[in-house]
Amino acid sequence: MSAHSKSMNSLSLLKSHLHAACAAAALLLAAGSAVQAADLNALIWCDHADPALLQPFEEANGVKVNVKEFEGTGAGLAIVEQSQPGDWDVMVIDSIDVPRGVEKGLFEPLPEDKLPLADLFAQVKMDGSAMVGGKRYGITEKFGYNTIGYNKTKVDPADMQSMAALTGDKYKGKVAIYDYYLPVIGMAALAIGKKTADLTEADLPALRDELLKMKAKAKLVGEVTASQTALATGEVDILVGGGEWVTAGLAKENPALDFSIPKEGAVLWSQSLAMFKDSKNKDMALKFIQYIMSPEGQARLATSSCYWGMPANTKAALTDDQKKVLRFDEQPGFLTRAQAYPAPNADLDKKMQDMWTEMLQAK
C-alpha cells in the first residue's frame, strides 16, 4: 500500500501490519534456524574441503556441510574458544591432541559399536590418546609419515634406505628440510638410535649435532609449500620430513617422486575425527564420521586434492594405481618401524624450539 493512500487514522491497520510483519519475521527466523540446525558445521583440515569428498555425503543425506579450515590444533581450539556452544559439530584434530579437547570438555564419547574399529590398522588406533577414562573420543581417519621424500631418477633409491645419506657428502646441496621442528627432531632422534617417546633434555646435545649435520648438507629449510615445490621442480632431490603427503599427490605429474621408510624408521603422523559435546546435530555428526570411515569415504579422503595420505581403514576402496602410489601393501612393515611424534612437556618443548631456531640460523 502506498503512503498517500493511507488514512491518517489507520493506527489499527498499522498495528495489524506490524503484527503480521513480526509473525512473518518469526517464521523466517524459525525456518532459518531449522536450516541451520540441519546443516553440519565442521572444523577441518584442507583435505576435508574437497567437493569430491563432501558432495556424496551431502547428496545422500540432504544436508549441507559447512566447513572452516585451520592448521594446527592450537588454531582449531582458538576458533572453538571464540565460538558459541553448539556452533560446531565435528572437528579434525591431531590424534595425539584428542586429550586436550577432552580436558577442555569439548568432545562427546563416540559409540564404538557403530564404528569400524576392527578394520583399522592396529598401529593407528591410537588408543593411548583417543581413549580417555575408558571412553573413545576420537577415531583415526588418516595417517602417514614424516620421512624421506626423493626423486628416484636423481638419487639412488638404495641410499634412501638409511638416514646416513642425509648427512653424507653424496647429496650435499640437493637436500631440503621441512621446517617443522617436532617431526624432523623425531627423525634426528631415530637417526641416532633414540626413541621419540623417550626424549629428555639430556638428549638435546646429540639431537642438536644431528640437526646441524643435516643443515650443513641442505640447500634450504622451508615450510610445506616451499619445500614441496623445491622437490617437485628439481631444485632439490631429497626432502627431509617429506613423505606420501608430498610425493603421492604429485605422482601423476611427476612419477619420479617417491618416499622411503629407512631402516631407522619414520615419524608417524595421524589425524582423528571428534564430535563436539554441544553439537546440535549429533545424529548427523555421527553419520558424517561413519561416512568418512567407510571404505568409500576413506578412499576419497586419502586421495583428497589438498594432500594424499594413508587411509586408516584397511578396507578403503582405493584403486590399484592409488594403492601403488601410497605403497598400501607395504604399510604393515612401515608401521612396525614408525614412531609417534615427540610429545615433550612445555619446558622441553621450548628447549626443542630454541634448538630448532639455532639450527635454522646456523651457517
Helices and strands as residue ranges (DSSP letters): G 3-5, H 11-38, E 40-44, G 46-49, H 51-61, E 65-69, H 73-81, E 90-94, G 95-97, H 98-103, E 107-108, G 112-114, G 117-119, G 122-124, H 127-130, E 131-132, E 135-136, E 139-151, G 157-161, G 163-166, E 175-178, H 181-191, G 196-198, G 201-203, H 204-217, E 218-222, H 224-233, E 238-242, H 244-250, E 257-260, E 266-276, H 282-293, H 295-302, E 310-311, H 320-326, G 328-330, H 331-336, E 338-340, H 346-361
